[in-house]
């Protein structure tokens, strides 16, 4: 097995705080009673250290290394099978070990491997006594079952831990995304050229963007303040219509009007004003959004279009009426001259000159209409 991968798996289990798991503690106590031993424990083992996670009868803090047990469990880890030492003093592998000949004087040791679903042995569930023991076939089988039960509980806890971490990660990511979205939305809100005001149910200012702040400061010489009654900032000539539209919006109606506001020495400005109800998730109207869009440029374009339309109407009138007289005269005289073998009399020339002059005057009139200075 890849040692690095094994260490990663063990480290995952070590971080689960298994000593607080009630089911694992009950499993350890059951193992001690089953085998009639004073000591039982669930352990994990990394590269060269034995970690006691859940125990009974051992006075040692969980998650502390107990290298003294390492040599016993190596057989279990190596062979992935139940390991039993009936009497360590009579076993040549262990009869000289300090744990056997000195304190705590281990005589009996048995454990079953904790094997993950993918076949990796990460630790053991074991029982210990300072007296020799024999395990019955039933006890051995039950100890193996307890090992499977223990690794199952640990696996579930690990899965829940991973799920919680994944959830926390997603939650943190969502919060971060929400914060980023809020920052982006606020940035967009502040960068808009339209003046946005959010008003409460009493007309108080709840929020506004930079354009709204600049509008009030530039046109009224005041600084917008949260909680203030917005109509108090307006000139008296506009208060009544503003309040009327605001109350209509509070009743659920959307109002859109164009105003030509006169700010005296600061000039006039055309505004496209929209009052719109604002509702919460339950559909209850909780305020009004007021948007003021400067439409001076649009109005100027409309004036230009109207002026152009009037010019075209004048030109159309000249073409349909005023052109017709001199053009008809000229065409008639040309026909007469043709019939008389192109003998042009003085009378014909005079009449042609008059007709051409009239036509030229109308052409100049059209030119003057086309070249008339545009509104700026």
N, C-alpha and C positions, 0 to 999 in steps of 0.2 A: 504494500500500500504506500502511496505517496506520503512521506512523513509530513511535509508541509501541509498537505490537505488534512491529514489526521489531526495535526495541531490546531488547524483552523476550526475543525468540528468540535474538538474538546473545548477550545476557548469559548465557542458559542454556548456550550452547556455550562461552563464554569460561571458565565455571567448571568445565569438565570435565577440566582438566589434560591436554590432548591431547598435549602434548609427550612424555609418557611412554608414549604408545600405540605399540607396536611396529609394528603394521600400517600406521599412518599414516606413520611414519618410513620404512618400506620403500617406501611409495607415493611419497613425496617423492624418495627416492634413485632410484627407477625413472624418475620424470619427468625428473630431471637427466640420467640416462644416455640416456634415449630421445631427448632433444632436444640431447644433447651440450653441456650448459651447466654451468658451475661452481656455479651457484646455483639452488635450487628451494625453494619454500615453500608451505605451506598457511596462508591468512590468513583472518581474519574482519574485517568492517568494520561499525562502528556508524555513528552519524550523520555523523561527520566524521573518524574516526580509523581507521587501518589497524593491525590487531593480527596479528603473526606468531605462529602457534601451533606449527607444526612446520617445521623448516627444514634446509637443507643448504647450507653455504658462506656463511652469514651469521653474523657474530659479534655477535649481539644476543640478549638474554635473551627467552625466550618470554613472551607476554602483555604485552610492552612496546609502546607505540604507535610506529609508524614512519610518520609523516605524509608522509615523502618519497615513499612509494609510492602515496599516495592518488590522485594525478592520473592514474596509469596505470590503476588498477583501476576508476576511475569509469566508463570506457567499458564494461567488462565487466558491472559491476553494473547499469548503465543499460539495456543491450540484452540482458542475460542470454544472451550468446553468446560464442563464442571470440573473443579479441582478440589480434592479433599486430602488433607493431611490428618490422619487419625491420631498420631502421637509424634510430635516433632522431635522428641528425644530419641525415638527409634528410627527416624528417617535420616539417612546419611547426608541428604542435601541440606538439612537444617539443624542438625543436632549440635553444631558448634557455633551457631549464630547467637550473638548477644541477646536478641529478643527471646531466645529459647532458654539459654543457660542462665541469664540474668533476668531482671525485671523487664517486662511484666510476666515473664515465664510462660510464654505461649506453648500450649501442648496441642490444641486442636485448632485447625483452620480449614474452612471450606468456603468456596465462593463460586458464583455462576456469572458468566460474562454478560455484559450489557452490549448487545449487538444491534446496531441501527438497521433500518429497513434496507440499506444498500450494502449490508454485510460488514460494516466496520465496527470493531470492538473498541469501545471508548472508556470502559471501566468495568466495575463488578458490583454485585451485591454479595456481601460475605458475612460469615458468622465466626466468632473467635471465643475460645475458652482456655483457661489454664489447667483444664483437666482433659484427658484423652476422651474421644468420642467415636461412636460409630453412627453413620447415617443409614437409615433404612432406604429401600428403593423408593418408597412413597415420599420420604423427606427430600431425597435428591430430586425427584421429579417436581415436587412442589417448589423447591428452591429455584429450579430452572424457570418454572412458570412465573414466580415472583420477579425474576430478572426480566422476563418479557413484559410483565406488567409495569415494572419500574421504567424501562426504556420507553414504553408506550406513553406513560405519563409525562416523562421528560420531553419526548417528541412533540406531544400536544402542546406542552408549555412553550417549547421552542417555536412551534408554528404560530401560536398566539402572540408570542413576543415579536416574531418577524412581522406578523400581520399588523400588530399595534405600531411597530416602527414604520411600516409601510404607510399605515393610515396617518401617523403623525407627520411623516414626510410629505404625503399628499396634502394634508391639512396645512402644513407650513408653507408648502408650495402654493396652495390656494390662497392663503393669507398674503403671501408675497406677491402673487399675481394680482390679487384684489388691490393691494397697496400700490403696485405698479400701475394697474388700470386706473386707480383713483388719481394717482399722480399725473398719468397721461391725460385723463379726462379733465383734471383741473388745469393742466397746462393748455389743453385745447380750449377750455372754457375761458381762460385768461387771455388767450391769443386772438379770440374772436373780435372782430371790429364792431359787431352789433353790441349794444348795451343791454345786458341781461340783469333783471332784478327778480328775486324770489321774495314774495310777500306772504306774510302770515294771514290768519283769518281776521286780524284787526288792522291790516294794512301795514304792519310793522315790517321792517327790512330784515329778512333772514339771511340772505346771501346776495352777492353781486359780483360782477367781474370787473377787470381793470377798465374796460371801455365805459362801463356805467359810472365808475368812480371818476374817471376823467371828464365825462360829460357833465356831471353835477358840479365838479370843481371849476370847469372851464366856463360853463354857461351861467351858473348861479353863484359862483364864488364860495361854495360850501363844500365841506368834506363829509362824505357819506359815513354814517355810523350805524352799526347793527342795532336793531331794536327801535329805531326812530320811525315815525310815521312818514312814509315817502311823500305824500301830497304836500307836506309842510315845506318841502324843498322847492316846490313849483311856484311859478307866478300865479297870482290870484285868477287871472284870465283862463288858466288851464285846469284849476283845481276841480271845479264842478264836473266837467266832462270826464276827467280822470277818475274821480270817485264813482261816478255813475257807471263807467265801463268796468271798473274794478268789481263793483257789486254784481253786475251781470255775469262776470266770470265766476264769482263765488257761487252763483246759482247754476253753474254748469255750461254757460254760454261762451263761445269763443268770439271775441270782438277784434276786428281789424279795421283800422282807420288810418287815413293819411292826414297829417297835420302840418300846417305851415307855421312854425313857431317863430315869433319875433322876439329877439333878445336885445333889442335896442341897438346900442353902439356895437354890440358883438355880432350884429347881422341877423339874417333870417336863415332858417334851416328847415328843409322839408324832412319830416319823419314818417316812416311807416311803422305804426304802433300796433302791437298785438297783445291782447289780454287773454290768457288761457288758463282754465282751471287746472290745479295740480291735485292729484289723488294719491292716497296710500294704496297698499296692496289689497286692502279690503274694498276699494272703490270709493271711500269717503273723501270728499273734497277737503283738503287741509290748507289750501292757500291758492295763490295766483302767481303765474309767471308773467312778467311784463317785459316785452322786448321792444326796443326802439332802434330802428335801422335807418341810418342816414340815406335818403334817396335823392339828394340834391342832383347827383349826376344823372340819375334816371329821369328826373323831372326836366333837367336841361336837355336831355336827349329827346324827351317827349315834345318839348317846345320846338326843338330843331325839326323834328318830324312833322309837327303841325305847320310850321312855317314852310317847310318844303312842300307839304301837301297844298298849301294855299298858292305857292308859286306855280305848281303844276296845274292847278285849276285855272290860274290866270293865263298860263301858256295855252292850255286847252281851249279857252275861250277865244284867244287871239287866233289860234289855228282854225277854229271852226267858223268864226265870224269875220274878224278883221282882216285875215289873210285873203279871204274869199273874194272881196270886192276888187282890190287891185290886181290879183292874179287873173280873175275873170276878164277884167278890162284888157290886160296885156295879151291874153290868149285870143281875145276877140279881134284886137287890132292886128295881131300877127296873121290871123286868118284873112282879114281884109287885104293886107299887104300882099299875101300870097295870091289871092284871087286877082289882084291888079298887076300881076307879073312883077311883084316886088318893087313897084314904083312908090317910094315913100314920100308922101307929101308933108309939108310943114305942119299941117293940122295933125296928121298921124303922129309925127315926132313929138309935138307938144303934149298930146294925149298920153303917149308912151312915157314921156318924162314925168308927168304928173302921177301916173299909175306906179311907176318904178319908185318914185319918191315916197309914195304912201307905203309901198311894200317895204322899203328900206327903213322907214320909221317904225313899222311894226317889228321888223327884225331887231332893230336896236332896242325896242321895248322888251323883247324876249331876252336879249342878251343882258339887259340891265336887271331883269328879274333873276336870271340864273346867277349873275355875279354879285347880287345884293349881299352886303356883309352879313355873315352868319352871327347868331347869338353866341356870346362867349361867357 
